[in-house]
Amino acid sequence: MPRVLLIEDDAAVRDGVSLALRRRGHEVAAAASGEEGLTALPGFRPDIVLLDLMLPGKDGFEVCRLIRAERQLPIIMLTARGDDLDVVLGLEAGADDYIVKPARGEVLEARIRAVLRRTALPADGAPAAAEPDPSPVEAYGELVIDRAGLVVGKAGKDLALAPSEMKLLLFLSATPGQVFSRQQLLEQVWEHSYHGDARLVDACVMRLRTKIEDTPRSPRYVQTVRGFGYRFGPL
């Protein structure tokens, strides 16, 4: 079962979430502050991080950025209901998804599994109907995508992409020129089968563009089709 690092300062929430996950077979390390969580990270080696945003000392936004600077672990934010601005900022800081507190154990489990499945799906990242399968290594100008190795490079240098950024790029680039709505991307990339939150898509696109585009405001690779959604190219 996936190892979960929980960083949450509220003792009641921390104990409740830890108990719910342990009952489902997860090994859980719980930290009461950002500093404590960062210290536990290298020794515990989690598969995923559950991160509260409102932490004493180093807040969740800073902790998220620090984790992202060194590791591409999946990160799910824990946020209070109605904190829309915090959700946006957390996604922009590099989180892959978010859960509104309080959350039932089955919700936590489902979202953890969905995020982890995104990083374990076949490397082609293509829709199930896409045939023939694209070649393992593709070049688009200076951008090179190695689907088998899950490596993306530009101008000869590997790029550090977070799991959601990698999956989004693999999915879009599997069918260049095809436009996908935000809802389609939520269902295919984030595995949200319900009417999900488009902010997940928009924030991930923004982060991805800062890494792969020469000029993020004038993207060549991940383009906006106003009123419809996003597509890869045309270059």
C-alpha positions in Angstrom: 0.0 0.0 0.0 1.2 3.6 -0.7 3.2 5.3 2.1 1.5 8.6 3.1 3.2 11.6 4.7 0.5 13.7 6.4 1.5 17.3 7.3 -1.3 18.8 9.4 -1.2 21.0 12.5 -4.7 20.3 13.8 -4.3 17.3 16.1 -7.9 16.1 15.7 -7.7 16.2 11.9 -4.2 14.6 12.0 -5.3 11.8 14.2 -8.5 11.2 12.3 -6.9 11.1 8.8 -4.0 8.9 10.1 -6.4 6.4 11.6 -8.6 6.3 8.5 -5.6 5.6 6.2 -4.0 3.1 8.5 -7.3 1.1 8.7 -7.1 0.9 4.9 -3.6 -0.5 5.1 -1.4 2.6 4.5 1.8 3.3 6.4 1.4 6.8 7.6 3.9 9.3 9.0 2.2 12.3 10.6 3.9 15.7 11.1 2.5 18.7 13.0 4.4 21.4 11.1 6.0 22.1 7.7 9.5 21.9 9.2 8.7 18.5 10.8 7.3 17.2 7.6 10.3 18.3 5.5 12.6 16.6 8.1 10.6 13.3 7.9 10.6 13.3 4.1 14.0 11.7 3.2 13.8 9.0 5.9 10.2 8.0 5.4 10.3 8.1 1.6 6.5 8.5 1.1 4.7 7.7 -2.1 2.4 10.7 -1.7 2.1 13.8 0.6 -1.1 15.1 2.1 -0.4 18.7 2.9 -2.4 21.2 4.9 -2.1 24.8 3.7 -2.5 26.7 6.9 0.5 25.5 8.9 2.5 27.4 11.6 6.0 28.5 10.6 6.5 27.4 7.0 3.0 27.3 5.5 1.8 24.8 3.1 2.5 26.9 0.1 6.2 27.2 1.0 6.4 23.5 1.9 4.9 22.6 -1.4 7.4 24.7 -3.3 10.3 23.2 -1.3 9.2 19.7 -2.0 8.8 20.4 -5.6 12.3 21.9 -5.8 13.8 18.6 -4.9 11.3 15.8 -5.5 8.4 15.2 -7.9 6.2 13.5 -5.4 2.4 13.6 -5.8 1.0 16.2 -3.4 -2.6 16.6 -2.4 -3.6 19.7 -0.5 -5.9 19.6 2.5 -8.0 22.8 2.5 -10.9 24.3 4.5 -14.2 24.6 2.7 -14.6 27.9 0.8 -10.9 28.8 0.7 -11.0 29.3 -3.1 -8.0 31.7 -3.2 -5.9 29.2 -1.2 -6.8 26.4 -3.6 -5.7 28.4 -6.6 -2.4 29.5 -4.9 -1.8 25.9 -3.7 -2.3 24.5 -7.2 0.0 27.2 -8.6 2.6 26.2 -6.0 2.7 22.7 -7.5 0.0 20.6 -5.8 -1.6 17.9 -8.0 -5.0 17.9 -6.4 -6.9 19.0 -3.3 -9.4 17.7 -0.8 -11.8 19.8 1.2 -11.8 19.1 5.0 -13.4 17.3 6.7 -13.2 14.3 4.3 -14.3 10.7 4.8 -11.9 7.9 4.7 -13.2 6.6 1.4 -12.9 10.0 -0.2 -9.2 10.2 0.9 -8.5 6.7 -0.3 -10.2 7.4 -3.7 -8.3 10.6 -4.3 -5.0 9.1 -3.3 -5.5 6.2 -5.6 -6.5 8.4 -8.5 -3.4 10.6 -8.1 -1.1 7.6 -7.9 -2.7 5.9 -10.9 -1.9 9.0 -12.9 1.8 8.4 -12.3 1.6 4.7 -13.0 -0.4 4.7 -16.2 1.3 3.5 -19.4 3.9 5.9 -20.5 2.2 6.8 -23.8 -0.3 8.9 -21.9 -2.7 8.6 -24.9 -6.4 8.2 -24.8 -7.5 4.6 -25.1 -8.8 5.1 -28.6 -5.7 6.7 -30.0 -4.1 4.4 -32.6 -1.5 3.7 -33.7 0.6 4.2 -30.5 3.0 7.1 -30.9 6.7 6.3 -31.0 8.5 6.2 -27.7 10.6 9.3 -28.4 9.2 12.4 -30.1 10.8 15.7 -31.0 8.8 18.9 -31.4 11.3 21.6 -32.1 13.6 21.8 -29.1 11.1 19.8 -27.0 11.8 16.0 -26.7 9.3 13.6 -25.1 10.6 10.1 -24.2 7.3 8.3 -23.4 9.0 5.0 -22.4 11.4 6.7 -20.0 8.9 9.4 -18.8 11.5 12.0 -19.6 10.9 15.4 -21.1 13.8 17.5 -22.3 14.3 20.9 -24.0 17.4 22.1 -25.7 19.4 19.1 -24.5 18.4 19.5 -20.8 15.9 17.3 -18.8 12.9 19.1 -17.4 11.6 18.4 -13.9 7.9 17.9 -14.3 5.5 17.2 -11.5 3.3 14.1 -12.0 0.3 16.0 -13.2 2.3 18.1 -15.5 3.9 15.0 -17.0 0.6 13.2 -17.5 -1.0 16.3 -19.0 1.8 16.8 -21.5 1.8 13.1 -22.5 -1.9 13.1 -22.9 -2.1 16.3 -25.1 0.9 15.5 -27.2 -0.4 12.0 -28.0 -2.9 13.6 -30.4 -1.3 16.9 -31.6 -3.8 19.5 -32.8 -6.8 17.8 -31.1 -8.7 20.1 -28.7 -9.8 18.8 -25.3 -12.2 20.6 -23.0 -11.3 21.1 -19.4 -13.9 18.6 -18.3 -12.4 16.0 -20.7 -8.9 16.6 -19.3 -10.3 16.3 -15.7 -11.8 13.0 -16.6 -8.8 11.7 -18.5 -5.8 13.1 -16.6 -7.2 13.7 -13.1 -9.7 10.9 -13.3 -12.5 13.1 -11.9 -15.6 11.5 -13.4 -17.9 14.1 -11.9 -18.1 17.7 -13.0 -14.8 18.7 -11.6 -12.9 21.8 -10.9 -11.4 23.5 -14.0 -8.8 25.2 -11.7 -6.9 22.0 -11.5 -6.4 22.1 -15.3 -5.7 25.8 -15.6 -3.1 25.8 -12.8 -1.4 22.7 -14.2 -1.2 24.3 -17.7 0.2 27.5 -16.3 3.0 25.5 -14.4 3.7 23.4 -17.4 4.1 26.4 -19.7 6.6 28.0 -17.4 8.8 24.9 -17.9 8.4 24.0 -21.6 7.6 27.3 -23.4 10.1 29.9 -24.4 7.4 32.6 -23.8 4.6 31.2 -21.5 2.3 34.0 -22.5 2.7 33.1 -26.2 2.8 29.3 -26.0 3.9 27.1 -29.0 3.2 23.7 -27.4 0.2 23.8 -25.0 -2.2 26.3 -26.6 -5.5 27.7 -25.5 -8.4 27.4 -27.8 -10.7 30.1 -26.4 -14.1 28.9 -25.5 -13.2 25.2 -26.0 -10.1 24.1 -24.0 -6.5 23.2 -24.8 -4.5 21.4 -27.5 -0.9 20.5 -28.2 0.4 22.6 -31.1 0.3 23.2 -34.0 3.8 24.4 -33.6 
